Amino acid sequence: MKNIIEAIKKFISRISEKTRLSKKMLAAVALLLAGIAALLASELSDAEITEAVSETQACTAKDTAEYERELEERLTSIISAIDGAGNTRVMVTLESGSEDIYLHDFDYGENISPSGKSSIERKDEYVIVDGSAGEGGIIVRVAEPKVRGVAVVCEGGGSELVRQQVTQAVTALLDISSARVSVAKMS
């Protein structure tokens, strides 16, 4: 992030030197251009937005499958490096896809009952933005899918020591319980 900020500062300095405009004037021009870009972006039709949402959902399903494949490849690489494991195959199952975490706000209020007792109440509300395509929440981050279980089949799976080492590696890397890891000997 620091590199991006430094690059922007250098860019503004170069433009300021070449155009002989002050940095404040350049900032005002940049804000004006950003406002125009925002106005143009708000003119997207509902059909375009619906199409973008559909593409995002398709990408999410694809991303989940890619995430699963990547985990399997990385685990295979690590497990096959364990002494005695030998040739290894790994299968990972996920509980669900990635999850969008939305921005929310909370407020505290005091409730006074008819009997005169007061209590503090907390209200959680999602922050909703009203755009040209309707209302929507603001995504703060996307949580990775949770691992349901891992099956490992390796040549050394018949050895209790190898099974233990493989299970420890998988549980440590994925932060799951050993009950969610199965290690078997490859035939």
N, C-alpha and C positions, 0 to 999 in steps of 0.2 A: 504494500500500500504506500509505503514511504517513497518507493521508486516512482510510482505513478504521480504522486504529489510533486516530487522533484522534477519530473519530466514536464509536468504542466507549468511549474514555475519557470523552467528554462524556456519553454515554448512562449510563454507570455513575455518574458524578457526579450527574446529575439524579435517577436512581433513589435514590441514597444520600441526597440531600437530602430527597426526598419521603417516603421510608420511614423515615428517621432510622436506617438500618442502616449499620454500618461497611462500608468497601470490602472488607475481608477477608471479612466475612459474606456480602456479595453475591457475591464470587468463589466462596465455598464453595457457595452456592445455584446459581450458574451451572454449576459442575462437577457438582453433583448432577443438574441438568437435562440436561446433556450426557451423563452416564452413562445416564440413563433413555432418552434418545433413541437412544443406541448400542444398548442392549438391545432396544428396539423394532425398530430397523433390522436387528438380527441375526436377528429372527424371520421374515424374508422367506423364502418357500418357494423351493425349487429351481426350480420352474416360473417364478416371478416373476423370478428371477435369470437363467434361461435366456432369458426373453423380453427382459430388459434387455440381455443380451449380443447377441442378434439385432438389436435396435434399434440398438445401438452399431455393429455391423458395417454395417448398412444406412446409417447416418449417415456412416460413414467413406467408403463408396463415393460417397455423395451429396456429401460434403465434398470428395472428390478431384475430382469433376466440376466442382463450384463453384470450386475452386481453379484448375483449368485454365481455366475461362471467365473468371475474374477476371484471371488473367495475360494472357490474350488481349486483354481489354478495355484493361488498363493499357498493354500494349505497343502496341496500336493507337493509343491516345491519344498516347503519346510519339513513336512513329515518324511519325505523320501531322504532327507539329509540326516535323519535320526539314525544312529548306528544300529544296524540290524533290521531296519524297516524294509529296505529293499524297494522293489517296484510297488508303487502306491496308486490307488484310485480313491477319489473323495467325492461324496455327494453332500450338498448342503441344501436344506429345506428352510424356507423363510415363513414366518407367521403371517406376514402381510407385506404389502409394498411400502414404499417410503411414505412418510406422513408429513403433511404441511402443518407447521406450527404458526398460528395466526397471532397477530398483535392484539393484546387485550388490555383493558384498563379496569381498575377497580376503585371503588369508592366506599367509604365507611359512613354509616349513618346511625343515628341513635333512635331507637324505637321506645316509646313510652306506652306501656299497657294501661288499660283503664284503671287497674289497681294502683298505678303509680310506679311500678317497677320499670327500670330502664334497661335496655340491652343494646349492645353494639351489633350492627348488621353489616356484613360485607357484601357488596354487589360486584360481580364480575360481568363485564360487558366487552364483547369484541369491538374493535375499532373498525367501523364500516366507512368505506369511501363511496361516494355517489359519483359515478362516471357516466359517460354517454351511453354505455352498454348496460347500465343499471348499477345496483349496489354490489359491493364485494369487499371481502376482508383483505387485510395486508399480511402477506406471508413474511414472517420474521426469519424462519429457517426451515429447512427440510430435514427431518430426522431419517436416518438410514433405517432400512428394514431390520426387524429383529429376527435373529436366527432361532428357528424351532429345533433343529437337530442336525447332527453331522454323522454320516456313516463313512468309516474309513476301512478300506480293504487293502491290506499290504502283505507282502511275502513273509514278513517277520511277525505277523499278527498272532501266531501261535505261541509266541513267547510272552510270558506274563510281564517281564520287564519292558519289552517293546510296547505292549498294550498300555502299560502305566505311563510311559514317557509320551506316547502319542496322545493319550487322554489329557495329560497335564498340559501339553503344548496347545491343544485345541481349546481347552477351557480357559487357559490364560490369554490366548489371542482373541477369542470371541466373547469372553466374559459370560460364559454360560456354565451351567452345572454339569458335572460329570455324568449325570443321569441322561443328559441329552446327547451324549457321545457314544457311538458304538464302534468298536474296533474288532475286525475279524481277519482271519488268515486267508490269503489269496489262494485259490486252488490252482 
